Amino acid sequence: MKINPTPLIVNWQFLAQAVGVTVSVSGLSIAVGLAIGVVAAALRTYGGRAFDIVLGFYVDVFRSIPVLAILIWTYFAFPIISGQSLNPILAAVVALGVHLGAYVTEAIRAGLTSVRLGQFRAGLALGMSRYQVIKTIILPQALIRMLPALGSLVVLTIKDSAIASVIAVPELLRQSQTLAGNTYRPFEIYTAAMILYFLICYPLARLTDRVYRHYAPLGAS
């Protein structure tokens, strides 16, 4: 088989724009997921039984449904209920973010419960509010301890962004499919797509590991 890099050279800007969309959708989804996860984990751990039951149900539901099903439902079914259509990128961000939030919730909750309860009581004894104790004492330690797990979830979300191709989000996989169909060079196009995903995800994984190694002693208690 003869490898022909010409389609990649001629269409590099097309692929570069697709990478930009992948990074944007992934970044926004990660931001949504982390925001949901931090708040939900804190409420499940310290908000009382009612919050624990409600948010526990949210976690169980979204961990039990494939992200593809959530994505398709958000794009095609939610507009029927709400009466408002969603553009593909917004639908992808919402679906991926809410799905990620369920996993982040459990990762953060595991970190919160790993911090000894005595530190929480000590903060209250010093006159700090519950919010201040969680924000300044508990959460920083928990986040450090959960960096490896959170790093893995971030990488998984970037890879899951490829699923958004089914609702025509012009991300890397979708545009690679288009380009492969137009050029009849699927080997070169899809190989380049795999390499680009690797170049996005691998540095993040290594960076997470390096940051964790550096700050790990601060998470010990």
C-alpha positions in Angstrom: 0.0 0.0 0.0 1.3 3.4 -1.0 0.8 6.2 1.6 -0.2 9.5 0.2 0.1 12.5 2.6 -1.2 15.0 0.0 -4.8 15.1 1.3 -3.4 15.9 4.8 -1.1 18.6 3.5 -3.8 20.2 1.3 -6.5 20.1 4.0 -4.5 20.8 7.1 -6.5 23.9 7.9 -9.7 21.9 7.7 -8.4 19.5 10.2 -6.9 22.3 12.4 -10.4 23.9 12.7 -11.8 20.5 13.7 -9.2 20.1 16.4 -10.2 23.6 17.7 -13.8 22.5 17.9 -12.8 19.3 19.7 -10.8 21.2 22.2 -13.6 23.8 22.7 -16.3 21.2 23.2 -14.1 19.1 25.5 -13.0 22.1 27.5 -16.6 23.4 28.1 -17.8 20.0 28.9 -15.1 19.5 31.4 -15.8 22.9 33.0 -19.5 21.9 33.3 -18.7 18.5 34.7 -16.3 19.7 37.3 -18.6 22.5 38.5 -21.5 20.0 38.8 -19.2 17.4 40.5 -17.7 19.7 43.1 -21.1 21.1 44.2 -22.9 17.7 44.1 -20.1 16.0 46.0 -20.0 18.6 48.7 -23.8 18.5 49.1 -23.8 14.6 49.1 -21.2 14.6 51.8 -22.2 17.5 54.0 -25.7 18.5 52.9 -27.7 15.9 54.8 -29.7 12.8 53.8 -32.1 14.6 51.4 -29.3 15.9 49.2 -27.5 12.6 49.4 -30.6 10.7 48.2 -31.5 13.1 45.3 -27.9 13.5 44.1 -27.2 9.9 44.5 -30.1 9.2 42.2 -28.6 11.6 39.6 -25.2 9.8 39.8 -26.8 6.4 39.4 -28.9 7.5 36.5 -26.2 9.1 34.5 -23.7 6.4 35.2 -26.2 3.8 34.0 -27.0 5.3 30.6 -24.5 5.3 27.8 -23.2 8.8 26.9 -24.3 8.3 23.3 -27.9 7.8 24.4 -27.7 10.9 26.6 -26.2 12.9 23.7 -28.9 11.8 21.2 -31.7 12.4 23.7 -30.4 15.9 24.5 -30.2 16.9 20.9 -33.4 15.2 19.5 -35.8 14.7 22.5 -35.1 17.6 24.8 -36.2 20.2 22.3 -39.6 18.5 22.1 -40.1 18.9 25.8 -38.7 22.4 26.1 -39.9 23.8 22.8 -36.4 25.2 22.2 -34.0 23.7 19.7 -30.3 23.3 20.6 -27.5 23.7 18.2 -25.2 20.6 18.0 -22.3 22.1 20.0 -24.5 23.3 22.9 -26.2 19.9 23.0 -22.8 18.1 23.0 -21.5 20.3 25.9 -24.6 19.8 28.0 -24.8 16.1 27.4 -21.0 15.4 28.0 -20.9 17.8 30.9 -23.8 16.3 32.8 -22.6 12.8 32.1 -19.1 13.7 33.3 -20.5 15.4 36.4 -21.9 12.1 37.7 -18.4 10.6 37.7 -16.7 13.7 39.0 -19.2 13.7 41.9 -18.2 10.3 43.0 -14.5 11.0 42.6 -14.7 14.2 44.6 -16.9 12.6 47.2 -14.3 9.8 47.7 -11.7 12.5 48.2 -13.8 14.4 50.7 -14.6 11.4 52.8 -10.9 10.4 52.8 -10.0 13.5 54.8 -10.3 12.8 58.5 -13.4 14.1 60.1 -11.4 15.6 63.0 -10.1 18.3 60.6 -13.7 19.3 59.9 -14.5 19.5 63.6 -11.3 21.4 64.3 -12.3 24.0 61.7 -15.7 24.4 63.3 -14.1 24.7 66.7 -12.0 27.6 65.5 -15.1 29.5 64.5 -15.1 28.8 60.8 -18.4 28.2 59.0 -19.1 24.8 57.3 -18.6 26.5 54.0 -15.2 27.9 55.0 -14.0 24.5 56.4 -14.9 22.7 53.2 -13.4 25.4 51.0 -10.2 26.1 52.8 -9.4 22.8 54.6 -11.2 19.8 53.2 -11.6 20.5 49.4 -8.0 21.4 48.7 -6.8 18.1 50.2 -9.5 16.1 48.4 -8.7 17.6 45.1 -5.0 16.8 45.4 -5.8 13.2 46.3 -8.2 12.8 43.4 -6.0 14.4 40.7 -5.2 11.0 39.1 -8.8 10.1 38.9 -9.9 13.5 37.7 -7.1 13.5 35.1 -8.4 10.2 33.7 -11.9 11.6 33.5 -10.7 14.7 31.6 -8.9 12.5 29.1 -12.0 10.3 28.7 -14.2 13.3 28.1 -11.9 14.5 25.3 -12.1 11.1 23.7 -15.9 11.0 24.3 -16.2 14.3 22.3 -15.8 12.1 19.2 -19.3 10.7 19.9 -20.6 14.2 19.1 -20.0 13.4 15.5 -23.4 11.6 15.4 -25.2 15.0 15.8 -23.0 16.7 13.2 -20.7 18.6 15.6 -17.8 19.5 13.3 -15.2 18.1 15.6 -12.1 16.0 14.6 -13.8 12.6 14.0 -16.7 14.1 12.0 -14.5 16.2 9.8 -12.1 13.3 9.3 -15.1 11.2 8.1 -16.0 14.0 5.7 -12.4 14.4 4.4 -11.9 10.6 4.0 -15.1 10.4 2.0 -14.0 13.3 -0.3 -10.4 12.1 -0.8 -10.9 8.4 -0.7 -7.8 8.2 1.6 -9.2 6.8 4.8 -6.0 5.3 6.0 -4.1 8.6 6.0 -7.0 10.6 7.3 -8.0 8.4 10.2 -4.4 7.7 11.1 -3.8 11.4 11.3 -6.9 11.8 13.5 -5.7 9.1 15.9 -2.3 10.9 16.2 -4.0 14.2 16.8 -6.1 12.7 19.6 -3.0 11.2 21.1 -1.2 14.6 20.9 -4.1 16.2 22.8 -4.6 13.6 25.5 -1.1 12.3 26.2 0.4 15.6 27.4 -2.6 16.2 29.7 -2.2 12.7 31.2 1.5 13.3 31.8 0.9 16.8 33.2 -1.7 15.5 35.6 0.8 12.9 36.9 3.5 15.5 37.3 1.3 17.9 39.2 0.1 15.1 41.4 3.7 14.0 42.2 4.6 17.6 43.1 1.6 18.4 45.3 0.9 14.9 46.8 2.5 15.7 50.2 0.0 18.6 50.6 -2.9 16.1 50.4 -1.6 13.9 53.2 -3.3 14.2 56.6 
